[in-house]
């Protein structure tokens, strides 16, 4: 693990272009396995999970050429092969489960190690993915060490209705359906911006998808994906990172302008910022926040109730952004109730806020209340293995004069390449140090 040292109290100001969205990049990387034709991806971020997937590709015999300086990745899976006795998908990376459908489609078999993991957000079941694979004709066998998934012949189209709008399960359904025989329909599908971006890439490969951005997806199976001359795709900016940088500007009393080619995705995010007295301005493909006075929670029109922020699957406020607004709530004068309607293990870090002098109360596994505007001081805090929580703690540290330490901040590197370097360019005094 690595720690972040932050010398806070300096307003952060400047312009920055966010990197690609990890949650779009990883499923798109997995989707490239569906094609044996050349594929060129532009804007590939240098993050931990990308490196791991590319190592898997190399292990399977794929051609991989990557230049992280320019963000260009060239892939060719023409000579890719898979042997379940030799090739094992790593359990520590949750995106491994999205490699299963392409392997089933091309080789009829996949093996994934037990206990696929990601951030420590609570119980993240694999059952919905197993159900999808079985509906397409896969046989799933569990041993003590791994899952073996096999299919006889081609995947078979089907109609499915998800228990809840799961991003990864939606993507796995599309990955299975793209080359399956017949037409498949998914109800209660996830529709987040990164799911839409993934579907747009699949369409570029030649997948026949209807309903992108809605809760009902229809996929007409095709015989082949890709083009002999190759396919080129450019990643969009990560809206999570755009919000993070704008919030960093607001919480430190500065102004960070971020490149944002999709402001149409921001109305609810903008209204959430407004609950803290922060105005968001979108102009000419760029976005920034405006704060005319110290952060203050806007009182609800209805008397005697708390200001509230609810996070759930899109088009709700994304749950990944909730910690960012918790940091604003600790800094702003007033009280806010936060409700995470997805993960039951994502709110248990209020004790770390108290080390800064912040006041937050966890009322149950899904909800906390911040009582903001308290005097804050620099501190040494411990981050759970949750990307946006590490960043929320960093935001508070950056807003407080003095030296703070964010211990175990490594999850930041899973989503944001050169994060410390980018913030330093905006005026922050921040550095990585090796953990003990």
C-alpha positions in Angstrom: 0.0 0.0 0.0 1.0 3.6 -0.5 0.1 6.8 1.4 -0.6 10.3 0.3 1.0 13.2 2.1 -1.0 16.4 1.7 0.0 19.9 2.8 -3.4 21.6 2.6 -4.8 25.1 2.7 -4.0 26.3 -0.8 -6.8 27.2 -3.2 -6.5 24.9 -6.2 -6.9 26.6 -9.6 -6.3 25.7 -13.2 -7.5 23.7 -16.2 -7.4 19.9 -16.6 -8.6 17.2 -18.9 -10.0 14.2 -17.0 -8.8 10.7 -18.0 -11.1 8.0 -19.4 -13.7 6.4 -17.1 -12.3 3.1 -15.6 -15.8 1.7 -15.6 -16.0 2.2 -19.4 -12.4 1.2 -20.1 -12.4 -2.2 -18.4 -15.6 -3.6 -20.1 -14.5 -2.2 -23.4 -11.1 -3.9 -23.0 -12.9 -7.2 -22.2 -15.1 -6.7 -25.3 -12.2 -6.5 -27.6 -11.7 -10.3 -27.1 -14.9 -10.8 -29.1 -13.1 -9.8 -32.3 -10.1 -11.2 -34.1 -9.6 -8.0 -36.1 -7.3 -5.1 -35.2 -8.6 -2.6 -32.6 -7.1 0.8 -31.7 -8.2 2.5 -28.5 -7.3 6.2 -27.9 -7.1 7.7 -24.4 -6.2 4.5 -22.5 -5.4 5.4 -18.9 -2.3 4.0 -17.1 -4.1 2.5 -14.1 -3.6 -0.8 -12.2 -6.6 -2.7 -13.7 -5.7 -1.8 -17.2 -2.2 -3.2 -16.8 -3.6 -6.4 -15.3 -6.0 -7.0 -18.2 -3.3 -6.3 -20.8 -1.1 -8.9 -19.0 -3.9 -11.4 -19.3 -4.1 -10.6 -23.1 -0.4 -11.2 -23.5 -0.7 -14.4 -21.5 -3.4 -15.6 -23.9 -1.2 -14.8 -27.0 -2.8 -11.5 -28.1 -0.8 -8.8 -29.7 -0.6 -5.8 -27.4 1.1 -2.4 -28.1 0.5 0.4 -25.6 1.9 3.8 -25.3 0.7 5.4 -22.1 2.3 8.7 -22.9 0.1 9.2 -25.9 -2.8 7.0 -24.6 -2.8 4.8 -27.6 -3.5 1.0 -27.3 -3.4 -1.4 -30.3 -4.8 -4.8 -29.8 -5.0 -7.8 -32.1 -6.6 -11.0 -30.8 -6.2 -13.1 -33.9 -3.8 -15.6 -32.3 -5.5 -15.6 -28.9 -6.1 -19.0 -27.2 -7.5 -20.2 -23.9 -6.7 -23.4 -21.9 -8.6 -23.6 -18.6 -5.9 -25.9 -17.3 -3.3 -23.2 -17.8 -5.0 -19.8 -17.9 -6.7 -18.5 -14.8 -8.5 -15.2 -14.5 -7.3 -13.3 -11.3 -9.7 -13.2 -8.4 -8.5 -9.8 -7.0 -9.9 -7.9 -10.0 -13.7 -7.8 -10.3 -13.6 -7.0 -14.0 -12.3 -10.5 -14.5 -15.9 -11.6 -14.6 -16.4 -9.6 -17.8 -13.7 -11.7 -19.6 -15.9 -14.8 -19.2 -18.5 -14.0 -22.0 -15.9 -13.3 -24.7 -14.0 -16.5 -23.8 -17.2 -18.5 -23.9 -18.1 -17.0 -27.2 -14.7 -17.7 -28.8 -13.5 -20.8 -27.0 -16.5 -22.3 -25.3 -14.9 -22.3 -21.9 -13.6 -19.9 -19.2 -12.2 -20.4 -15.8 -12.3 -17.7 -13.1 -10.9 -18.0 -9.6 -13.3 -17.9 -6.6 -14.0 -14.7 -4.7 -13.8 -12.1 -7.4 -13.2 -8.8 -5.6 -13.1 -5.0 -6.2 -13.5 -2.2 -3.8 -14.6 -3.1 -0.2 -18.2 -1.9 -0.7 -19.9 -4.8 1.0 -21.1 -8.1 -0.4 -20.9 -8.0 -4.2 -22.5 -11.2 -5.3 -21.6 -13.1 -8.4 -25.0 -14.8 -8.7 -26.4 -12.4 -11.3 -23.5 -13.1 -13.6 -23.8 -16.8 -13.2 -27.5 -16.6 -14.0 -26.8 -14.6 -17.2 -24.2 -17.2 -18.4 -26.6 -20.0 -17.6 -29.4 -18.4 -19.6 -27.1 -18.2 -22.6 -26.4 -21.9 -22.4 -23.4 -21.9 -20.1 -22.7 -24.7 -17.5 -21.2 -23.4 -14.3 -19.3 -25.8 -12.1 -17.8 -24.7 -8.8 -14.8 -26.2 -7.1 -13.0 -25.1 -4.0 -10.6 -22.9 -6.0 -12.4 -21.7 -9.1 -15.5 -21.6 -11.3 -15.4 -23.4 -14.6 -17.9 -22.2 -17.2 -18.5 -24.2 -20.5 -20.9 -24.0 -23.4 -21.6 -26.5 -26.1 -21.7 -24.8 -29.5 -22.8 -21.2 -29.8 -24.4 -19.1 -27.1 -28.2 -19.0 -27.3 -30.3 -15.8 -27.2 -32.8 -15.3 -24.4 -34.9 -12.7 -22.6 -34.0 -11.7 -19.1 -35.2 -9.3 -16.3 -32.6 -8.3 -13.8 -33.4 -8.2 -10.1 -31.7 -4.8 -10.0 -30.0 -2.5 -12.5 -26.4 -3.9 -12.2 -23.8 -2.2 -14.4 -21.5 -5.2 -14.7 -24.4 -7.7 -15.2 -25.8 -5.5 -18.0 -22.5 -5.4 -19.7 -22.0 -9.2 -19.3 -25.5 -9.7 -20.9 -24.6 -7.6 -23.9 -21.2 -9.4 -24.2 -23.0 -12.7 -24.3 -25.8 -11.6 -26.6 -23.7 -9.9 -29.3 -22.7 -13.2 -30.9 -25.5 -15.3 -29.7 -28.0 -16.9 -32.1 -31.2 -14.8 -32.2 -32.5 -11.7 -30.4 -31.9 -11.1 -26.7 -33.8 -8.6 -24.5 -32.7 -7.3 -21.1 -35.2 -5.5 -18.8 -34.1 -3.4 -15.9 -30.7 -2.8 -17.6 -28.2 -0.3 -16.2 -28.0 2.9 -18.2 -25.0 4.8 -16.7 -22.9 6.9 -19.0 -20.1 4.3 -18.9 -22.6 1.6 -19.9 -23.7 3.8 -22.8 -20.1 4.3 -23.8 -19.5 0.5 -23.7 -22.6 -0.1 -25.8 -21.4 2.5 -28.3 -18.1 0.7 -28.6 -19.9 -2.6 -29.1 -22.0 -1.0 -31.9 -18.8 0.3 -33.5 -17.6 -3.3 -33.6 -20.8 -4.3 -35.4 -23.1 -5.4 -32.5 -26.8 -4.7 -33.2 -28.1 -3.0 -30.0 -31.3 -1.1 -29.5 -32.3 1.0 -26.4 -28.8 2.4 -25.4 -29.3 4.6 -22.4 -32.6 3.1 -21.4 -33.7 0.3 -19.0 -34.5 -2.1 -21.9 -31.8 -3.3 -24.2 -32.4 -5.4 -27.3 -29.5 -7.2 -28.9 -29.7 -8.9 -32.3 -26.9 -11.5 -32.4 -24.5 -11.3 -35.4 -22.0 -13.8 -36.8 -18.9 -11.7 -36.4 -17.7 -8.5 -34.8 -14.9 -6.2 -36.0 -13.7 -5.1 -39.4 -10.7 -6.5 -41.4 -9.2 -3.0 -41.7 -9.6 -2.5 -38.0 -11.7 -0.3 -35.6 -10.7 2.9 -33.8 -12.4 4.2 -30.7 -11.7 7.3 -28.5 -12.7 7.2 -24.8 -14.8 10.0 -23.4 -13.8 12.0 -20.3 -14.7 10.4 -16.9 -17.6 12.3 -15.4 -16.5 11.0 -12.0 -13.1 12.6 -12.4 -14.7 15.8 -13.7 -16.9 16.1 -10.6 -13.9 15.3 -8.4 -11.8 18.1 -9.8 -14.6 20.6 -9.7 -15.3 19.7 -6.1 -11.6 20.0 -5.2 -11.7 23.6 -6.5 -14.9 24.4 -4.5 -13.7 22.8 -1.2 -10.3 24.6 -1.3 -11.8 28.0 -2.3 -10.3 27.8 -5.8 -11.7 27.2 -9.3 -10.8 24.1 -11.4 -12.0 24.1 -15.0 -12.4 20.6 -16.5 -13.0 19.4 -20.1 -16.5 18.1 -20.3 -17.9 17.0 -23.6 -21.2 15.7 -22.1 -22.8 18.4 -19.9 -26.2 16.8 -20.7 -25.3 14.2 -18.2 -24.9 16.8 -15.4 -28.3 18.3 -14.4 -28.7 16.2 -11.3 -25.1 16.5 -10.4 -25.3 20.3 -10.8 -28.3 20.4 -8.5 -26.5 18.4 -5.9 -23.6 20.9 -6.0 -26.1 23.6 -5.5 -27.2 22.1 -2.2 -23.9 23.3 -0.8 -24.0 26.7 -2.4 -21.9 25.7 -5.3 -22.9 26.8 -8.9 -21.7 24.7 -11.9 -21.1 26.5 -15.2 -20.9 24.6 -18.5 -19.4 26.6 -21.4 -17.7 25.8 -24.6 -17.0 22.1 -23.7 -15.6 23.0 -20.3 -17.1 23.1 -16.8 -16.2 24.8 -13.5 -17.7 25.7 -10.2 -18.4 29.1 -8.7 -18.5 29.7 -5.0 -19.2 33.3 -3.9 -19.0 32.7 -0.1 -18.0 29.9 2.4 -19.7 26.6 1.7 -23.2 26.5 3.3 -25.9 23.9 3.1 -29.0 25.2 1.4 -32.1 24.8 3.7 -34.9 22.7 2.3 -38.1 24.6 1.5 -40.0 22.1 3.7 -39.3 23.1 7.4 -37.8 20.8 10.0 -36.3 18.2 7.6 -32.7 17.6 6.7 -31.2 18.4 3.3 -30.9 15.0 1.6 -28.7 13.4 -1.1 -29.8 10.0 -2.4 -27.5 7.9 -4.6 -28.6 4.9 -6.6 -28.3 3.5 -10.1 -28.5 6.0 -13.0 -30.3 8.3 -13.5 -30.0 8.9 -9.8 -26.9 10.5 -8.5 -24.1 7.9 -8.9 -23.2 6.1 -5.7 -19.5 6.5 -6.6 -19.8 10.3 -6.2 -21.5 10.2 -2.8 -18.2 10.4 -0.8 -17.2 13.5 -2.8 -20.3 15.3 -1.5 -19.8 13.9 2.0 -16.5 15.8 2.0 -18.3 19.0 0.9 -20.9 18.3 3.7 -18.2 18.1 6.4 -16.7 21.4 5.2 -20.0 23.3 4.6 -22.0 24.9 7.4 -25.2 22.9 8.0 -26.4 19.3 8.1 -27.0 16.8 5.3 -28.3 13.2 5.2 -26.7 10.9 2.6 -28.4 7.7 1.5 -26.4 5.0 -0.4 -29.1 2.8 -1.9 -26.7 0.3 -3.4 -23.9 -0.8 -1.1 -24.3 -1.7 2.5 -20.5 -1.4 3.3 -19.7 1.9 1.8 -20.5 4.3 4.6 -18.5 3.0 7.5 -15.7 5.5 7.4 -17.2 8.3 9.5 -14.6 7.7 12.3 -11.9 8.9 9.9 -13.8 12.2 9.3 -13.7 12.8 13.1 -9.9 12.7 13.0 -10.1 15.9 10.9 -12.6 17.3 13.5 -15.6 16.6 11.3 -18.9 15.5 12.8 -20.7 12.6 11.0 -23.1 10.0 12.3 -23.8 6.7 10.7 -27.5 5.9 11.3 -27.4 2.5 9.5 -25.3 0.7 6.9 -26.7 2.8 4.1 -27.1 6.3 5.7 -25.0 8.9 7.4 -25.6 12.5 8.5 -22.9 15.2 8.4 -23.0 18.2 10.8 -20.7 20.5 8.8 -19.0 23.8 9.5 -17.0 22.5 12.5 -13.4 23.7 13.0 -11.1 21.2 11.1 -7.5 20.4 11.6 -4.9 18.4 9.6 -4.8 14.7 10.6 -3.5 11.2 9.7 -6.4 9.1 8.5 -6.9 5.6 7.1 -8.7 5.0 3.9 -10.8 1.9 3.3 -10.2 0.2 0.0 -12.7 2.4 -1.8 -11.5 4.7 -4.6 -13.8 7.7 -4.0 -13.5 7.5 -0.2 -9.7 7.9 -0.5 -10.3 10.9 -2.7 -12.9 12.4 -0.3 -10.4 12.2 2.5 -7.8 13.8 0.2 -10.3 16.6 -0.6 -10.7 17.4 3.1 -6.9 17.3 3.7 -6.4 19.7 0.7 -8.8 22.2 2.3 -7.2 22.2 5.7 -3.9 24.1 6.4 -1.2 21.8 7.6 0.2 18.3 6.9 -2.2 15.4 6.6 -1.6 11.8 5.7 -4.1 9.6 3.8 -2.9 6.1 4.6 -3.6 3.2 2.2 -4.6 5.6 -0.6 -3.6 3.1 -3.3 -7.2 2.6 -4.6 -6.8 6.1 -6.2 -4.4 4.5 -8.7 -7.1 2.0 -9.8 -9.1 4.8 -11.4 -7.0 8.0 -11.8 -3.6 7.9 -13.6 -1.1 10.6 -12.5 -3.6 11.9 -9.9 -1.0 13.4 -7.6 0.8 15.0 -10.5 -2.4 16.5 -11.9 -3.3 18.0 -8.5 0.2 19.4 -8.1 -0.2 21.2 -11.4 -3.3 22.9 -9.9 -1.3 24.2 -6.9 -1.5 21.3 -4.4 1.4 20.1 -2.3 1.0 16.4 -2.4 3.2 13.3 -2.8 3.1 9.5 -2.7 5.1 7.6 -0.1 5.6 3.9 0.2 3.6 2.2 2.9 5.0 0.2 5.8 
